[in-house]
């Protein structure tokens, strides 16, 4: 009996086709303010850095901090939070999740993450995207109708900056660069840049044509619904001449792990329902019910929640559904968890999920 079967106490399932890739496991955070009014914003930020420090200690691969400009989140300057974490960690990779590039100056974005790379001795990454909220557009004097054009142009400049110390570039939304040097230069060459996407085919195709790794935010529905878009990404990359090993796919998933399935559900559901019902009022969704939640955590649902064995199995199903993934990150902020629950969940991910997942992948590869 495998370790995962021991965790789940379920009959063995037929093994799916083996995969010969490792899957990095990590956590993403939006630096949500604590639902406990006695916890200050300062305490919330310090608690987040503590969670990143623990993720490093228990052997997780990556920790990401998002970017929002809303009352309920404290992540408007993710590079600052990641820099604080860099000084207290040794191994974990530190990334944005995502940098809202459409509303940012790519020169400053590059400088911030190059500095983070120096501070962390080569552990910085960024996931860049257009953002799922548009509050940054009026804040920075941008027009929402330029949503896609801004991102395309600024991504072009960002990639130019990471390839060249002295940059010659011109575009529509920013004054040109005429050979200026951009500093500092990072330890990593090139500095890793992933593209964060939702469900727009053009975004998947663009990432493939550029040969950039892809981070898919899957917050609802079934993971397998994204397979045609992932196939489009890989085919676009192949046609552009990029080697398959460069076309990595990651999944940003709502999820949580606890000692038992019931505890995971009890910890997660109340805050999850509250958060997504609030977002639903903004976007025209109905209230989140327990039936919605149970569908999301079902066998093919996008949510990755349960005991360690169930979570490891679910990660493998996500990977199989998408033809292989290289990374999965857990978004726990949406459930308004207490700091002790956050820490227990992170510890279980590092000590009871990631090692089992790695061994299972090695076993399946060895028996191909």
N, C-alpha and C positions, 0 to 999 in steps of 0.2 A: 504494500500500500504506500502511495506517495505521501509526502508531507501534506500536500494540499488536501488529499482525501482524509487524512487524519484530522485536519482542521475542520473540514466541513461535515465529517461523519456521514457522507453520502456514498451511494454505490459508485464504483469507478465508471468514468465515461470513456467512450472511444476517443483515442488521441487524434487531434486534428493534424493536418500536415505540418511537419516540422519546419521551423524557421531558423535561419542561421544568423540572426542578428540579435544583439543585446538590446534590451529595452531599459533606458534610463528612467528612474522614478524620482519624482520631485513634488514640490508644493508650489502653488501660486497664491498670492495674497493681494487684495485690494486695500489693505490697511484700513479695514472697516473700523469705524468708531465702536467702542463697546456699547452693548445695549444696557449695561449696568451704569447708571448715571454716576455712581461713586467712582468709576474709573475715568480719569481725565484723558484728554487727547494725548498728553505727554506720556501717561502710563500706557496707552494703547500702542504708541510707537515703540516704546521700550519693550513691551510684551512681544511685538512683532520681531524685533531684533533677537530677543531670547528664543523665539521659535526657529529663526534661521540658524542660530548657534546650535540648538539641539539637533536640527536636521543635519548639520555638518557632523556632529558627534556620532549620530547613529548610522552614518554612511549613506544618506540619500545623495543623489547625483546633482540635483539642481534646485534652486529656489528662485522664484520669480516674483517681482513686485509690479503691479499694474500702474496705470496712470489715469486718474479721474480728476475732475474739477467740480466736485459736488459735496454738499454738506456732510453726507454720510461716510465719506472716505477721506483718508489722510495721505493719499499717495500722489499728490500733485507734483512731487519732486522725487521720483523713484530712485534716481541715481544717488541721492543723499542717503536714503535709507540703506541702499545696498552698500554704500561706502562704509557706513557704520558697521554693517555686518561683515564686510571684508576684513576689518581690523580685528574681528573676534572669531574668524573661521580660518580653516587651513586648506580644505579640499573641495568643498561644494562649489559648483558653478553658480554664478550670480547673474541673473538676467532681468530685463524688463518684461512685462507681461500684460499689456503691450505698451510700447512707446507710441503715443498718438502723433505720428510723424506729420500728418497733414497740418497740424496746428503748431508745429515746432520749426525752429531754424536747424537744418541738418548740420550746420557747422557746430553749433553749440551741443547738439545731441552727440556728435562724434567726439568732441572734446570731453564731454562729461564721461562717456563710456570708455574712452581711451585712458582717462585719468583713473577710472575705476579699475581698468585692466592693470595699470601700473601698481595701484594700491594692493590689488588682490594677487599680484604676481601671475597674471595670465589666466584669470578665471571669469572674466567678464564676457557677457553676450548681450545681445538685444533682440527682442522680437518687436518688429515694427508693424503698425497697422493703421487703419483709418479711425478706429474707435467705434464702439457701439452706441455711445452717446455723443451728442453734438454741442454740449454746453461750452466746449472750448472754442468753438467758432466765433460766437459773439464776444467772448472774453478776449480773444486776440485779434478781433477786427477782421474776421474772414467770412466769406459768403458760403452758406451751406450748399449752394448749387455748384460750387467748385470742389465738392467733396472728393471726387475721384481724380480730377486733374491735379489738385494739390498733392495728393499722395504720390501719383505717378512721377511728377516732376521732382519732388523732394526725395523720393527713393533713388532716382537717377543721380542726384547730387550726392546723397549719402554714400552710394557705392563708388562714386568717383573719388570722394574724400578718403575712403579706406584704401583705395588703390594707389593714390598719388599724394605725395607730400606737397607738391606745388600744383594748384588746381586752376585749370582754364575751363570755365563753364558759364553758360548763360541760360536763363529761363524766363518764364512769364511772371512768376510770383516773388522773385527775389532779385536784388541787384546782382550783376555778374561778378564772377571771380576771374581775375586776370593774371593768374600766376602767383597769388599769395601762398605762403606756406601756412599749413594748418597744423597746430601743435596742441598737446603732445602727441607723439606717435605711440600706439599701444605695444604691449609685449607681443601679442598674437598678430601674425601677419598671414592672412587677413583676420581682422576682428570679426567673430562670428555674428552674422545678421540672419535672422529667421524672418519670414513673413507670416504675420498673424492674419487668419482669414475666418470668415463666417460661412456663408453659403453662396457666394457670388461666383459663377463660373469664370468670369474674367479675372478674378483675383487668383484663382488656382492656376489658370493658364499663364498669367504673368509671372508668378513665382517659378513655374516650370521653365519658361523661356529664359529667365535670368539664372536658372540653376541654383536657386536659394532654397534652403530647407523650409519646410512648411509647418506651421503650428495652427491646428484647427480647433476653434472654440466650439465644442459640442455640448450645449447646455440643455438640450431637450431632444425628443424624438428617439430614433434608433440609430446607432452608429453606422450600420450598414447602408443607411440612406446616403451617406457621404461617399460611398465607394465610386460611383461614376465621376464625381468631381476629383477624387484622388487619382483615378485612372487618367483623367484629362490632364492633371498636373504632371504625371509621369510621362505621358505621351508627348506633352509639350516640351518637357525637358529633353526627352530622347531626340525629338526632331531638331531641337536647338543644339544637339551635339554634346550634351552634358552626360557624364558617366552616371550610371544608376546609383552608385554609392554616394553621390552628392545630393541625390533627391530624397532627403530624409523627410519623414512624416512624423509629427508629434501631435498629441491630443491633449487639450486642456479640458478636463472633465470635472464636473461637480461631483464631489465624492468625500468619503470619510470611512475610517476603519475603527472598530472598537473590538473589545474582547469577544463579544457575542453579537449576533445579528440584531437581537432585540434591543440591546443597549445602543447600537449604532442608529437604529430607527428612532428610539426615544430621544437620543441626544440631538439628532439632526432635523427631524421633521418639523418641530414647532417653528424654529427660526427660518428654515427653508420656506415654509408656507407663508410666513410673514413677509419675507424679503421679496419673493416672486409675486405675491399678491400686490405688494406696493408697486413693483415695476409694471405689473399688469395694468394697474390703474392709469399709469402714464401712457401705455402702449395699446390699450384697448382689449386686454385679456380679461377673462373672468378670474375669480378667486381660485387659488390653488387648493385643491381638496386632497384628502388622503388617497383617493383613487388615482389622481394625477401622480402623486408621489410614488405609489406602488408600481404604476406603469413605468415610471422613469427608472426604477431600480430593478425591473424585471430582467429576465435573461438577456434580451437584446436591447434593453433600454440604455440610454446614454449614461445614466448615473452609475458611479462605481462605489458602492456602499455595502458594508456588511462586516463579517468577521474576516480575519486575515486570509483564510483559504478561499472564501467567496470572492474577495477582492482580487487576489492573484488570478483566479480563474476568469474573472471579468476582464482583467487587463489582457489576458490571452485572447478572449473573444473579441475585444476591440481590435487587437492586432490582426486576427484572422479576417475580420470583417473588412478591414481596409487594405488587405494584402501585405501586411507587415508595417509595424510602427517602430520608431527609434526612441520615442520618449513619451511619457505620460505624466502630467502634472495634476495634482488634486487641488481643486478650489473648495476650501472649507469655509471661507468667510461668510458665505451666504446664509449660514445656519446660526449666526450669532452665538457661537460656542463660547463657553468660559475658557479662560487660559488653561486650567488644568485639563480640560477635555481636548483642547488643541494640542497640548504637549503629549498627552497619552496617544492621540491619533498619530502624531508625527513619529513618536517612538515606535509604535506598532508598524508603521509603514517601513521604517528603516530596519527593524529587527525581525519582523515576522512576515512581511510581504515581499520586500525586495529580494532577500536572500532565497526565499522559496521560488520566486519567479525566475531568478537567474539560474538556479539549479534545474528547474523544469525546462527552461529553454536549452540549456546545455544537454540535458538528457534527450530531448526531442531531436536536437541536431545530431547527436552521436548515434541515434538509432535510425537515421534516414537511410 
